[in-house]
């Protein structure tokens, strides 16, 4: 969605529209084919068995849960599609060029592929302009992106510093919504595919086919989203990107799981769970704290604490 070329933007919209249609289809199947259709049938037959009444209430609760998770997943998807992934701003380039011209900052050569460069900006070989550390060039978008992870065709956008959180939340809430879909429909799925258990209460064969397709898609996409979520949680907790996984040597940006996660999610608060930008960001996407600096700060803090304890002992 942030590609320079208009033709690329137009083509990128096609898979985004397909995923949007899939979201709407799953919402329709769960609410209108399965949930509301079943409740209407139950009321029409005036079922008296306590077990089925309890099942109905459980499915109502699951329906509320599904719609809440679906909404969070869909909002995260839209934010990932429509948010700036971290395009390098002209203000930053003007400032760094001024610093280079005045000798405040050195001019670094074109970046080396598959190499760490902590604390050093580089020159992009494609754009021929300076860019911050950890920024990489996206050939699809035609520009450099801060802390670029990858270009995702399904969101029509790069996944970078400013929208990586939305991508993670999309996978997380999407997986949970698919899980609730499948678990709440298990009795009916058993009836459709195995001939036992509760039978789905829809009037037409087409309704059964639509319901079965929705459940199958929910199961398959649930597995895929779970795998993506686990993979990106691994990267998040190690302060890595999909590009940097191939870099040799020790990762200089790894500060420990919590501090690593805060680079993308911000300071730990409620905003971690919401598809909004961090309320308390701890990084700007252009400069990053390294493990050596972080370690020195911790040593300094521990030293100060030890000195205070020693002074207290002397006072006693």
Buried (B, 14 or more C-beta within 10 A) or exposed (E): BBBEEEEBBEBBBEBBEEBBEBBEBBBEBBBEBBBEBBBEBBEEEEBEEEEEEEBBEEBEEBBEBBBBBBBBBBBBBBBBBBBBBBBBBEEBBEBBBEBBEEEEBEEBEEBEEEEBBBEEBBBBEEBEBBBBBBBBBBEBBBBBBBBBBBBBBBBBBBBBBBBBBBBBBBBBBBBBBBBBBBEBBEBBBBBBEEEEBBEBBBEEEEBBEBBBBBBEBBBEBBEEBBEBBEEBBEBBBBBBBEBBEEBEEEBBBBBBEEBBBBBBBBEEEEBBEBBBBBEEBBBEBBEBBBBEBBEEEEEEEEEEEEEEEEEEEEEE
